Amino acid sequence: MNLTAIAPLASAWVGVTALILLVSRDWRVSMSALGAQYVGVFILVSLAWPIEYAVVKLVTGWISAAVIGMGLVDQALAWEDELGRWLSGVLFRVFLAGFIGFVAFVLTPGVGRWVLRASEVQIMGGLLLIGLGLVHLGLTAQPIRVVLGLLTVLSGFEIFYATMETSLLVNAMLAVVTLGLALTGAYFNIVAGTERER
C-alpha cells in the first residue's frame, strides 16, 4: 500500500488534531482527536517502516485513547471552569498553534539536513506534534491534559525516530511507553475523581 500521495494531508491532519486536543473542553472530542491523530502518525510512519510495523502505532494509539476515555467516562470532567476564561484561552491557544505552525514550516528545510532519510511531510508533521505537545504541556496542570501533551510529543518523536530506526524491539518499547502513559493518565484521573467525591 502506497500512502505517499496522502502524506501531505496526514501532516496537516496531525496538526489539526493536536490543535483540537489543545483547545477542546469536551473529553469525548479530545479522545476522538487523539485517536484520529494516530491515523496521521500511522501514515507518516508508514513512509519509512513496513505497514506491519506502522500498524503497531495505530493500534497502540487507539488503545491508549480508549484507556484514557474509560478513565474519564465516570467523571463529569470539567476541563475549564468558566466559559469566558475558556474562550480567551482558546484565542491564545490558536495564536500559539499558528506560531508553532509557522516555526515548523520555517524549520523544516533545516531539520531535513539533519534527518536525512525523513521527507519534508514527515519533518513537518513531527515538528507540529512536538511543538503543539510542548505548548499543551506548558499551559496545563491537569494530569489528564499533561498525559495528552506527552502523548502528542511522543507521537512527533516517533515520526522522526521511524526514519532512523526500523527495529521491532524499539517499536515495541515505544508502544509500551505509550500505553504506560495512557494507563497513568487514566489512573490519576480516577484518583482525582475519588478525591473530589470525598
MDAnalysis code that builds the backbone (N, CA, C; Angstrom):
import MDAnalysis as mda
import numpy as np

u = mda.Universe.empty(594, n_residues=198, atom_resindex=np.repeat(np.arange(198), 3), trajectory=True)
u.add_TopologyAttr("name", ["N", "CA", "C"] * 198)
u.add_TopologyAttr("resid", np.arange(1, 199))
u.add_TopologyAttr("resname", ["MET", "ASN", "LEU", "THR", "ALA", "ILE", "ALA", "PRO", "LEU", "ALA", "SER", "ALA", "TRP", "VAL", "GLY", "VAL", "THR", "ALA", "LEU", "ILE", "LEU", "LEU", "VAL", "SER", "ARG", "ASP", "TRP", "ARG", "VAL", "SER", "MET", "SER", "ALA", "LEU", "GLY", "ALA", "GLN", "TYR", "VAL", "GLY", "VAL", "PHE", "ILE", "LEU", "VAL", "SER", "LEU", "ALA", "TRP", "PRO", "ILE", "GLU", "TYR", "ALA", "VAL", "VAL", "LYS", "LEU", "VAL", "THR", "GLY", "TRP", "ILE", "SER", "ALA", "ALA", "VAL", "ILE", "GLY", "MET", "GLY", "LEU", "VAL", "ASP", "GLN", "ALA", "LEU", "ALA", "TRP", "GLU", "ASP", "GLU", "LEU", "GLY", "ARG", "TRP", "LEU", "SER", "GLY", "VAL", "LEU", "PHE", "ARG", "VAL", "PHE", "LEU", "ALA", "GLY", "PHE", "ILE", "GLY", "PHE", "VAL", "ALA", "PHE", "VAL", "LEU", "THR", "PRO", "GLY", "VAL", "GLY", "ARG", "TRP", "VAL", "LEU", "ARG", "ALA", "SER", "GLU", "VAL", "GLN", "ILE", "MET", "GLY", "GLY", "LEU", "LEU", "LEU", "ILE", "GLY", "LEU", "GLY", "LEU", "VAL", "HIS", "LEU", "GLY", "LEU", "THR", "ALA", "GLN", "PRO", "ILE", "ARG", "VAL", "VAL", "LEU", "GLY", "LEU", "LEU", "THR", "VAL", "LEU", "SER", "GLY", "PHE", "GLU", "ILE", "PHE", "TYR", "ALA", "THR", "MET", "GLU", "THR", "SER", "LEU", "LEU", "VAL", "ASN", "ALA", "MET", "LEU", "ALA", "VAL", "VAL", "THR", "LEU", "GLY", "LEU", "ALA", "LEU", "THR", "GLY", "ALA", "TYR", "PHE", "ASN", "ILE", "VAL", "ALA", "GLY", "THR", "GLU", "ARG", "GLU", "ARG"])
u.atoms.positions = np.array([
    [0.848, -1.174, 0.000],
    [0.000, 0.000, 0.000],
    [0.895, 1.240, 0.000],
    [0.677, 2.127, -0.965],
    [1.476, 3.336, -1.077],
    [0.686, 4.514, -0.527],
    [1.159, 5.046, 0.587],
    [0.472, 6.156, 1.240],
    [1.168, 7.488, 0.987],
    [2.118, 7.519, 0.075],
    [2.881, 8.732, -0.196],
    [1.991, 9.860, -0.703],
    [0.969, 9.508, -1.479],
    [0.104, 10.541, -2.061],
    [-0.680, 11.308, -1.002],
    [-1.047, 10.634, 0.091],
    [-1.835, 11.329, 1.123],
    [-0.983, 11.789, 2.305],
    [0.335, 11.637, 2.198],
    [1.224, 12.053, 3.291],
    [1.123, 13.546, 3.607],
    [1.033, 14.456, 2.607],
    [0.868, 15.869, 2.970],
    [-0.420, 16.135, 3.743],
    [-1.482, 15.421, 3.387],
    [-2.736, 15.563, 4.141],
    [-2.574, 15.035, 5.557],
    [-1.816, 13.962, 5.706],
    [-1.578, 13.402, 7.043],
    [-0.787, 14.371, 7.906],
    [0.161, 15.075, 7.303],
    [0.945, 16.061, 8.051],
    [0.052, 17.190, 8.551],
    [-0.840, 17.669, 7.692],
    [-1.790, 18.704, 8.123],
    [-2.775, 18.131, 9.139],
    [-3.164, 16.882, 8.942],
    [-4.133, 16.224, 9.833],
    [-3.627, 16.136, 11.266],
    [-2.351, 15.759, 11.441],
    [-1.826, 15.660, 12.803],
    [-1.771, 17.029, 13.462],
    [-1.502, 18.068, 12.678],
    [-1.520, 19.422, 13.238],
    [-2.908, 19.833, 13.691],
    [-3.921, 19.515, 12.894],
    [-5.305, 19.858, 13.254],
    [-5.747, 19.090, 14.491],
    [-5.422, 17.803, 14.555],
    [-5.837, 17.023, 15.727],
    [-5.122, 17.486, 16.990],
    [-3.847, 17.873, 16.859],
    [-3.129, 18.405, 18.025],
    [-3.731, 19.728, 18.474],
    [-4.188, 20.543, 17.529],
    [-4.867, 21.799, 17.880],
    [-6.178, 21.521, 18.590],
    [-6.929, 20.534, 18.119],
    [-8.195, 20.174, 18.790],
    [-7.918, 19.713, 20.216],
    [-6.880, 18.912, 20.400],
    [-6.514, 18.485, 21.755],
    [-6.163, 19.681, 22.633],
    [-5.571, 20.685, 22.039],
    [-5.133, 21.862, 22.787],
    [-6.297, 22.733, 23.243],
    [-7.350, 22.828, 22.427],
    [-8.440, 23.768, 22.742],
    [-9.728, 23.112, 23.236],
    [-9.853, 21.813, 23.120],
    [-11.119, 21.142, 23.426],
    [-11.445, 21.178, 24.915],
    [-12.737, 21.378, 25.209],
    [-13.226, 21.304, 26.580],
    [-13.926, 19.976, 26.853],
    [-14.299, 19.270, 25.823],
    [-15.068, 18.038, 25.950],
    [-14.128, 16.835, 25.822],
    [-14.141, 15.955, 26.802],
    [-13.233, 14.814, 26.788],
    [-13.525, 13.863, 25.632],
    [-14.783, 13.811, 25.191],
    [-15.114, 12.934, 24.065],
    [-14.448, 13.432, 22.786],
    [-14.492, 14.740, 22.588],
    [-13.840, 15.328, 21.416],
    [-12.335, 15.113, 21.498],
    [-11.780, 15.270, 22.690],
    [-10.334, 15.088, 22.861],
    [-9.911, 13.654, 22.578],
    [-10.674, 12.687, 23.056],
    [-10.311, 11.289, 22.810],
    [-10.471, 10.939, 21.330],
    [-11.484, 11.500, 20.687],
    [-11.642, 11.284, 19.243],
    [-10.480, 11.893, 18.476],
    [-10.058, 13.105, 18.898],
    [-8.922, 13.756, 18.235],
    [-7.638, 12.962, 18.448],
    [-7.471, 12.400, 19.647],
    [-6.280, 11.589, 19.913],
    [-6.265, 10.353, 19.015],
    [-7.402, 9.679, 18.908],
    [-7.479, 8.517, 18.024],
    [-7.231, 8.889, 16.565],
    [-7.791, 10.033, 16.149],
    [-7.590, 10.489, 14.771],
    [-6.145, 10.910, 14.529],
    [-5.508, 11.443, 15.561],
    [-4.106, 11.843, 15.433],
    [-3.228, 10.642, 15.102],
    [-3.545, 9.506, 15.700],
    [-2.734, 8.315, 15.446],
    [-2.936, 7.760, 14.042],
    [-4.032, 8.113, 13.370],
    [-4.177, 7.741, 11.955],
    [-3.132, 8.490, 11.130],
    [-2.978, 9.791, 11.412],
    [-1.959, 10.568, 10.718],
    [-0.554, 10.094, 11.039],
    [-0.301, 9.759, 12.305],
    [1.008, 9.243, 12.696],
    [1.290, 7.939, 11.958],
    [0.283, 7.076, 11.861],
    [0.429, 5.811, 11.134],
    [0.842, 6.061, 9.680],
    [0.182, 7.011, 9.025],
    [0.503, 7.288, 7.620],
    [1.930, 7.812, 7.488],
    [2.322, 8.734, 8.367],
    [3.668, 9.310, 8.279],
    [4.753, 8.290, 8.634],
    [4.476, 7.431, 9.605],
    [5.447, 6.396, 9.973],
    [5.542, 5.345, 8.873],
    [4.425, 5.053, 8.207],
    [4.438, 4.009, 7.168],
    [5.258, 4.420, 5.943],
    [5.619, 5.705, 5.830],
    [6.506, 6.119, 4.739],
    [7.915, 5.565, 4.935],
    [8.285, 5.303, 6.201],
    [9.630, 4.815, 6.496],
    [9.658, 3.349, 6.916],
    [8.574, 2.867, 7.480],
    [8.523, 1.499, 8.006],
    [7.584, 0.643, 7.164],
    [7.756, -0.671, 7.233],
    [6.748, -1.553, 6.624],
    [5.388, -1.353, 7.302],
    [4.335, -1.598, 6.566],
    [2.973, -1.397, 7.084],
    [2.754, -2.182, 8.373],
    [3.309, -3.400, 8.444],
    [3.101, -4.232, 9.631],
    [3.639, -3.557, 10.892],
    [4.765, -2.854, 10.778],
    [5.332, -2.153, 11.927],
    [4.526, -0.885, 12.230],
    [4.137, -0.174, 11.184],
    [3.408, 1.090, 11.366],
    [2.031, 0.869, 11.992],
    [1.417, -0.275, 11.715],
    [0.104, -0.572, 12.292],
    [0.180, -0.628, 13.815],
    [1.336, -0.998, 14.334],
    [1.513, -1.036, 15.793],
    [1.254, 0.350, 16.377],
    [1.731, 1.400, 15.713],
    [1.492, 2.775, 16.182],
    [-0.003, 3.087, 16.209],
    [-0.698, 2.690, 15.154],
    [-2.128, 2.965, 15.061],
    [-2.904, 2.240, 16.152],
    [-2.656, 0.964, 16.307],
    [-3.388, 0.173, 17.297],
    [-3.055, 0.638, 18.718],
    [-1.775, 0.908, 18.978],
    [-1.373, 1.392, 20.298],
    [-2.035, 2.726, 20.616],
    [-2.074, 3.616, 19.639],
    [-2.720, 4.911, 19.849],
    [-4.205, 4.782, 20.129],
    [-4.870, 3.919, 19.382],
    [-6.305, 3.727, 19.613],
    [-6.569, 3.102, 20.981],
    [-5.746, 2.141, 21.369],
    [-5.909, 1.537, 22.697],
    [-5.668, 2.589, 23.779],
    [-4.669, 3.434, 23.594],
    [-4.381, 4.493, 24.564],
    [-5.558, 5.449, 24.699],
    [-6.139, 5.843, 23.577],
    [-7.303, 6.730, 23.619],
    [-8.471, 6.047, 24.331],
    [-8.650, 4.754, 24.083],
    [-9.735, 4.017, 24.742],
    [-9.497, 3.908, 26.243],
    [-8.256, 3.652, 26.644],
    [-7.936, 3.528, 28.070],
    [-8.169, 4.853, 28.786],
    [-7.687, 5.942, 28.195],
    [-7.903, 7.252, 28.814],
    [-9.387, 7.576, 28.842],
    [-10.086, 7.283, 27.755],
    [-11.533, 7.532, 27.699],
    [-12.294, 6.756, 28.753],
    [-11.911, 5.503, 28.996],
    [-12.582, 4.718, 30.045],
    [-12.341, 5.315, 31.419],
    [-11.172, 5.901, 31.611],
    [-10.898, 6.565, 32.878],
    [-11.700, 7.835, 33.061],
    [-12.198, 8.396, 31.961],
    [-12.959, 9.643, 32.017],
    [-14.468, 9.435, 31.998],
    [-14.926, 8.251, 31.640],
    [-16.359, 8.014, 31.451],
    [-17.170, 8.333, 32.704],
    [-16.731, 7.859, 33.842],
    [-17.499, 8.069, 35.065],
    [-17.309, 9.439, 35.672],
    [-16.386, 10.186, 35.146],
    [-16.108, 11.505, 35.703],
    [-16.813, 12.566, 34.855],
    [-17.476, 13.469, 35.509],
    [-18.008, 14.634, 34.805],
    [-16.881, 15.653, 34.791],
    [-15.934, 15.428, 33.910],
    [-14.708, 16.220, 33.927],
    [-14.940, 17.572, 33.284],
    [-14.836, 18.613, 34.072],
    [-14.903, 19.970, 33.549],
    [-13.477, 20.409, 33.257],
    [-13.170, 20.542, 31.982],
    [-11.803, 20.872, 31.599],
    [-11.459, 22.298, 31.990],
    [-12.429, 23.162, 31.939],
    [-12.228, 24.555, 32.352],
    [-13.454, 24.973, 33.144],
    [-13.271, 25.879, 34.092],
    [-14.359, 26.252, 34.977],
    [-15.268, 27.325, 34.396],
    [-14.710, 28.352, 33.827],
    [-15.507, 29.470, 33.370],
    [-15.455, 29.568, 31.858],
    [-16.620, 29.807, 31.252],
    [-16.693, 29.876, 29.804],
    [-15.886, 31.050, 29.264],
    [-15.985, 32.205, 29.918],
    [-15.250, 33.382, 29.453],
    [-13.754, 33.159, 29.466],
    [-13.263, 32.556, 30.523],
    [-11.844, 32.268, 30.619],
    [-11.442, 31.268, 29.542],
    [-12.314, 30.307, 29.274],
    [-12.012, 29.311, 28.257],
    [-11.938, 29.951, 26.876],
    [-12.888, 30.871, 26.563],
    [-12.891, 31.498, 25.240],
    [-11.633, 32.325, 25.009],
    [-11.225, 33.088, 26.013],
    [-9.992, 33.859, 25.843],
    [-8.792, 32.917, 25.743],
    [-8.855, 31.807, 26.466],
    [-7.782, 30.818, 26.378],
    [-7.709, 30.174, 25.008],
    [-8.861, 29.975, 24.374],
    [-8.887, 29.374, 23.038],
    [-8.184, 30.287, 22.043],
    [-8.480, 31.573, 22.103],
    [-7.832, 32.503, 21.179],
    [-6.319, 32.488, 21.362],
    [-5.877, 32.466, 22.604],
    [-4.443, 32.424, 22.882],
    [-3.834, 31.123, 22.361],
    [-4.519, 30.008, 22.579],
    [-4.005, 28.715, 22.132],
    [-3.979, 28.607, 20.611],
    [-4.990, 29.149, 19.957],
    [-4.998, 29.138, 18.487],
    [-3.852, 30.003, 17.955],
    [-3.623, 31.156, 18.591],
    [-2.498, 32.004, 18.192],
    [-1.174, 31.249, 18.357],
    [-1.004, 30.578, 19.501],
    [0.221, 29.805, 19.721],
    [0.365, 28.684, 18.691],
    [-0.754, 28.031, 18.367],
    [-0.707, 26.954, 17.375],
    [-0.297, 27.497, 16.009],
    [-0.809, 28.677, 15.649],
    [-0.393, 29.304, 14.391],
    [1.091, 29.639, 14.386],
    [1.574, 30.123, 15.518],
    [3.004, 30.428, 15.637],
    [3.839, 29.153, 15.516],
    [3.400, 28.077, 16.186],
    [4.116, 26.795, 16.089],
    [4.104, 26.293, 14.643],
    [2.965, 26.438, 13.957],
    [2.893, 26.030, 12.554],
    [3.870, 26.806, 11.687],
    [3.980, 28.114, 11.940],
    [4.925, 28.948, 11.191],
    [6.364, 28.510, 11.474],
    [6.680, 28.300, 12.746],
    [8.034, 27.872, 13.123],
    [8.357, 26.516, 12.499],
    [7.391, 25.584, 12.525],
    [7.616, 24.260, 11.927],
    [7.869, 24.385, 10.428],
    [7.125, 25.258, 9.766],
    [7.297, 25.469, 8.325],
    [8.689, 26.024, 8.024],
    [9.143, 26.979, 8.849],
    [10.449, 27.595, 8.638],
    [11.587, 26.616, 8.945],
    [11.417, 25.789, 9.976],
    [12.488, 24.881, 10.392],
    [12.592, 23.607, 9.557],
    [11.554, 23.274, 8.817],
    [11.534, 22.001, 8.081],
    [12.744, 21.808, 7.164],
    [13.129, 22.785, 6.333],
    [14.309, 22.545, 5.475],
    [15.595, 22.345, 6.278],
    [15.764, 23.096, 7.368],
    [16.967, 22.950, 8.184],
    [17.035, 21.605, 8.878],
    [15.915, 21.158, 9.406],
    [15.880, 19.851, 10.065],
    [16.104, 18.745, 9.036],
    [15.667, 18.978, 7.809],
    [15.878, 17.998, 6.744],
    [17.340, 17.718, 6.478],
    [18.217, 18.683, 6.783],
    [19.656, 18.450, 6.610],
    [20.213, 17.553, 7.706],
    [19.522, 17.490, 8.855],
    [19.977, 16.639, 9.955],
    [19.378, 15.243, 9.873],
    [18.092, 15.188, 9.560],
    [17.384, 13.910, 9.485],
    [17.273, 13.565, 8.005],
    [18.302, 12.947, 7.485],
    [18.452, 12.812, 6.036],
    [17.400, 11.911, 5.393],
    [16.960, 10.894, 6.096],
    [16.022, 9.949, 5.485],
    [14.570, 10.368, 5.621],
    [14.294, 11.452, 6.322],
    [12.911, 11.902, 6.525],
    [12.483, 12.807, 5.377],
    [11.250, 12.615, 4.940],
    [10.703, 13.512, 3.924],
    [10.224, 14.800, 4.592],
    [9.965, 15.799, 3.778],
    [9.518, 17.087, 4.329],
    [8.184, 16.964, 5.064],
    [7.285, 16.118, 4.564],
    [5.993, 15.979, 5.250],
    [6.159, 15.285, 6.594],
    [7.090, 14.341, 6.685],
    [7.356, 13.699, 7.972],
    [7.955, 14.699, 8.959],
    [8.881, 15.510, 8.488],
    [9.504, 16.516, 9.356],
    [8.464, 17.524, 9.818],
    [7.642, 17.999, 8.897],
    [6.609, 18.982, 9.251],
    [5.631, 18.391, 10.267],
    [5.165, 17.170, 10.028],
    [4.239, 16.522, 10.962],
    [4.862, 16.307, 12.324],
    [6.112, 15.848, 12.349],
    [6.807, 15.631, 13.616],
    [7.013, 16.924, 14.380],
    [7.431, 17.980, 13.685],
    [7.632, 19.270, 14.348],
    [6.323, 19.842, 14.883],
    [5.247, 19.702, 14.114],
    [3.942, 20.185, 14.589],
    [3.522, 19.464, 15.861],
    [3.655, 18.144, 15.869],
    [3.252, 17.382, 17.052],
    [4.117, 17.712, 18.266],
    [5.416, 17.783, 18.070],
    [6.299, 18.102, 19.198],
    [6.023, 19.510, 19.708],
    [5.903, 20.470, 18.797],
    [5.656, 21.852, 19.209],
    [4.322, 22.038, 19.906],
    [3.255, 21.503, 19.325],
    [1.931, 21.657, 19.938],
    [1.816, 20.849, 21.222],
    [2.502, 19.720, 21.286],
    [2.515, 18.955, 22.535],
    [3.214, 19.709, 23.650],
    [4.327, 20.371, 23.334],
    [5.030, 21.166, 24.336],
    [4.199, 22.361, 24.784],
    [3.479, 22.985, 23.854],
    [2.562, 24.072, 24.238],
    [1.495, 23.535, 25.177],
    [0.964, 22.376, 24.845],
    [-0.055, 21.737, 25.693],
    [0.495, 21.503, 27.103],
    [1.705, 21.004, 27.180],
    [2.330, 20.762, 28.482],
    [2.562, 22.057, 29.251],
    [2.888, 23.115, 28.535],
    [3.170, 24.380, 29.198],
    [1.948, 25.121, 29.691],
    [0.770, 24.772, 29.186],
    [-0.438, 25.524, 29.528],
    [-1.371, 24.797, 30.485],
    [-0.971, 23.666, 31.017],
    [-1.897, 22.921, 31.856],
    [-1.193, 22.326, 33.068],
    [-2.028, 22.077, 34.079],
    [-1.542, 21.365, 35.262],
    [-2.419, 20.151, 35.542],
    [-3.488, 19.963, 34.754],
    [-4.380, 18.822, 34.951],
    [-3.677, 17.550, 34.464],
    [-3.667, 16.508, 35.302],
    [-2.923, 15.288, 34.935],
    [-3.328, 14.699, 33.586],
    [-4.610, 14.686, 33.281],
    [-5.046, 14.059, 32.033],
    [-4.576, 14.871, 30.827],
    [-4.575, 16.193, 30.962],
    [-4.089, 17.044, 29.875],
    [-2.573, 16.933, 29.728],
    [-1.878, 16.760, 30.840],
    [-0.427, 16.551, 30.770],
    [-0.135, 15.272, 29.987],
    [-0.904, 14.227, 30.244],
    [-0.715, 12.966, 29.517],
    [-1.004, 13.150, 28.031],
    [-2.047, 13.903, 27.697],
    [-2.341, 14.157, 26.282],
    [-1.202, 14.922, 25.621],
    [-0.634, 15.890, 26.330],
    [0.516, 16.613, 25.798],
    [1.718, 15.708, 25.602],
    [1.975, 14.843, 26.583],
    [3.097, 13.901, 26.470],
    [2.904, 12.924, 25.313],
    [1.681, 12.438, 25.139],
    [1.416, 11.520, 24.027],
    [1.605, 12.224, 22.685],
    [1.250, 13.501, 22.619],
    [1.435, 14.258, 21.381],
    [2.920, 14.450, 21.077],
    [3.703, 14.824, 22.090],
    [5.149, 14.974, 21.897],
    [5.769, 13.636, 21.492],
    [5.366, 12.562, 22.160],
    [5.909, 11.239, 21.848],
    [5.563, 10.816, 20.414],
    [4.369, 11.163, 19.957],
    [3.993, 10.838, 18.574],
    [4.902, 11.550, 17.578],
    [5.198, 12.822, 17.843],
    [6.117, 13.549, 16.965],
    [7.500, 12.935, 16.959],
    [7.971, 12.545, 18.149],
    [9.276, 11.882, 18.242],
    [9.261, 10.567, 17.468],
    [8.186, 9.814, 17.563],
    [8.108, 8.523, 16.878],
    [8.175, 8.683, 15.364],
    [7.617, 9.769, 14.849],
    [7.699, 10.008, 13.403],
    [9.157, 10.205, 12.995],
    [9.895, 11.028, 13.755],
    [11.313, 11.227, 13.454],
    [12.105, 9.936, 13.625],
    [11.840, 9.243, 14.709],
    [12.612, 8.045, 15.020],
    [12.375, 6.950, 13.979],
    [11.176, 6.898, 13.438],
    [10.862, 5.877, 12.439],
    [11.737, 6.014, 11.199],
    [12.166, 7.235, 10.912],
    [13.008, 7.427, 9.724],
    [14.443, 6.985, 9.960],
    [14.827, 6.807, 11.229],
    [16.208, 6.443, 11.549],
    [16.372, 4.979, 11.949],
    [15.327, 4.381, 12.491],
    [15.437, 3.034, 13.058],
    [14.186, 2.233, 12.727],
    [14.379, 0.990, 12.284],
    [13.227, 0.135, 11.979],
    [13.177, -1.093, 12.868],
    [13.789, -1.022, 14.020],
    [13.851, -2.168, 14.923],
    [12.474, -2.484, 15.505],
    [12.096, -3.739, 15.442],
    [10.829, -4.176, 16.012],
    [10.841, -4.054, 17.532],
    [11.986, -4.282, 18.157],
    [12.095, -4.170, 19.609],
    [11.875, -2.731, 20.065],
    [12.473, -1.782, 19.363],
    [12.275, -0.366, 19.707],
    [10.821, 0.024, 19.488],
    [10.222, -0.480, 18.429],
    [8.808, -0.223, 18.162],
    [7.958, -0.725, 19.321],
    [8.264, -1.914, 19.820],
    [7.510, -2.477, 20.948],
    [7.737, -1.655, 22.215],
    [8.965, -1.205, 22.437],
    [9.241, -0.408, 23.633],
    [8.507, 0.934, 23.595],
    [8.450, 1.566, 22.433],
    [7.706, 2.822, 22.309],
    [6.212, 2.579, 22.504],
    [5.712, 1.441, 22.053],
    [4.301, 1.108, 22.279],
    [4.031, 0.926, 23.769],
    [4.956, 0.302, 24.488],
    [4.796, 0.126, 25.935],
    [4.791, 1.486, 26.639],
    [5.654, 2.391, 26.211],
    [5.688, 3.731, 26.806],
    [4.361, 4.454, 26.562],
    [3.836, 4.352, 25.359],
    [2.560, 4.990, 25.026],
    [1.434, 4.434, 25.891],
    [1.356, 3.108, 25.988],
    [0.313, 2.501, 26.814],
    [0.513, 2.824, 28.294],
    [1.757, 2.880, 28.736],
    [2.035, 3.245, 30.129],
    [1.578, 4.656, 30.449],
    [1.805, 5.585, 29.529],
    [1.315, 6.958, 29.730],
    [-0.204, 6.996, 29.799],
    [-0.859, 6.231, 28.929],
    [-2.318, 6.203, 28.935],
    [-2.852, 5.631, 30.246],
    [-2.268, 4.545, 30.713],
    [-2.702, 3.960, 31.986],
    [-2.449, 4.905, 33.154],
    [-1.324, 5.586, 33.135],
    [-1.018, 6.550, 34.192],
    [-2.029, 7.685, 34.198],
    [-2.354, 8.203, 33.014],
    [-3.344, 9.279, 32.928],
    [-4.706, 8.843, 33.421],
    [-5.131, 7.641, 33.024],
    [-6.428, 7.135, 33.481],
    [-6.428, 6.933, 34.990],
    [-5.327, 6.409, 35.527],
    [-5.226, 6.191, 36.971],
    [-5.321, 7.510, 37.737],
    [-4.533, 8.505, 37.320],
    [-4.555, 9.784, 38.026],
    [-5.911, 10.465, 37.937],
    [-6.593, 10.286, 36.814],
    [-7.923, 10.877, 36.697],
    [-8.914, 10.189, 37.627],
    [-8.845, 8.878, 37.741],
    [-9.742, 8.151, 38.646],
    [-9.451, 8.530, 40.091],
    [-8.161, 8.640, 40.437],
    [-7.791, 9.036, 41.801],
    [-8.296, 10.447, 42.095],
    [-8.142, 11.361, 41.140],
    [-8.631, 12.733, 41.338],
    [-10.146, 12.744, 41.493],
    [-10.856, 11.885, 40.754],
    [-12.306, 11.797, 40.864],
    [-12.752, 11.304, 42.215],
    [-12.068, 10.311, 42.764],
    [-12.429, 9.809, 44.097],
    [-12.098, 10.823, 45.178],
    [-11.035, 11.614, 44.967],
    [-10.705, 12.683, 45.936],
    [-11.780, 13.759, 45.943],
    [-12.330, 14.073, 44.747],
    [-13.384, 15.101, 44.669],
    [-14.665, 14.625, 45.352],
    [-14.920, 13.307, 45.312],
    [-16.156, 12.780, 45.899],
    [-16.115, 12.762, 47.436],
    [-14.943, 12.800, 48.007],
    [-14.826, 12.730, 49.496],
    [-15.227, 14.026, 50.129],
])
